Amino acid sequence: MLTCRLCGGSDLRSVLDLGATPPCESFLTAAQLDEPEPTYPLHLRICADCLLLQIPALITPEETFTEYAYHSSFSDSWVQHARTYVDDATVRAGLGPDSLVVEVASNDGYLLRHVVDDGIRCLGIEPSVNVSEEARRIGVPTLTAFLSEDVARTVRAEHGPADLVTANNVYAHIPDLNGFTRALKALVADDGWVSIEVHHALHLVAEAQFDTIYHEHFQYYTVLTIQRALARGGLRVVDVELLDTHGGSIRVWARPEELDAPVAPAVAEVIATEAAAGLDTVEGHLGLADRVAQIRNDLVAFLIECARDGVRVAGYGAPGKGNTLLNYCGIRADLLPWIVDRNPYKHGRSTPGTRIPIRSPEAIEEEKPEVIVVLPWNLRTELDAQLAHTGDWGARLVYPLPHLDVSPAGGAR
């Protein structure tokens, strides 16, 4: 029987069944194309007791993150987002040379490099061997490990309590949600801060952002449910910010509950907005499946029309989220012959499940496709600029979500 990983409840209701897909970051080498490929159900459910959106933990973090294809530094806008965050967090938490910042899931040092530049002590905790090596190469102290309560106690004993614990875009990746939350509490100083960024389930449901659902994302949060999750580990949400990243995210600020810190009005305001959208009920989450099916139908119909008319099509960007979209929509190389990506790790590989070849960005200039399907649609401002020059040969840019949008490259929307 499936049980809720937050409250242990057994009443889990179906919200969206995306079928069975391979893990989204398991990009295939040429040799793997003739081998069987494992797939796992991708079925979003909601707990009727605590309202946490979740999928079953069918793969382990060790299977996904020991060697990881995602490098945060390949997105210019994401590096700038990190710089702005560090500036703001330094003021909020009163950080200085004697402070300690610990980032959980620190990737390739994209964020902590700014902390190092500011002369503030820091430590990254990153499970992926390849990206943690990149972080150390640029001078970011990094421990290669998965965060657990034991690891948190060891880090605290060796480095002292953290004035700021940052956990950006990792709180959804944790199957042991309550244990991980207790580990965050063990890292932070008694008067310290915990900062968490995560995709906002309000946008997932309201805008049918189904491609954010994949096997390494075990749960999906509203402010209401993240407040409940942190409370179980002894952390109180004291503020929340609404962000544009990933199609709409939240940044939650929490502090140890024993501190009895004041709670900013923004927390109640966002929870009220969620309730107005119906997300304080199970019923408010239903209907997502119909909207997702419409997105699939519109995109596939457009690509079939392109194939019928002999229009040259390519993809831009090969994020993990794009593989949820490609597999659910059944889009393969007959409709999308190739994709480019800035990450050299992916060049010469193919997308999992759909097996579409991935090339370097130079292929866009060489082949001059007439239609470019942008899979990381959430980076539209950045990618509109990167692809503006393709308007020189009349290319059109296709953004599949939150609804099909076909626009001339370099032109007005």
Secondary structure, DSSP 8 states (H G I E B T S, - for coil): ----TTT----EEEEEEEEEE--TT--B-GGGGGS----EEEEEEEETTT--EE----S-HHHHHSS----GGG-HHHHHHHHHHHHHHHHHHT--TT-EEEEES-TTSTTHHHHHHTT-EEEEE---HHHHHHHHHTT--EE-S---HHHHHHHHHHH--EEEEEEET-TTS-SSHHHHHHHHHHHEEEEEEEEEEEEBHHHHHHTT-GGG--TT--EEB-HHHHHHHHHHTTEEEEEEEEE-GGGSEEEEEEEEGGG-----HHHHHHHHHHHHTTTTSSGGGTTHHHHHHHHHHHHHHHHHHHHHHT--EEEE---HHHHHHHHHHT--TTTS--EE-S-GGGTT-B-TTT--BEE-THHHHHH--SEEEES-GGGHHHHHHHTGGGGGGT-EEEE-SSS-EEEETTS--
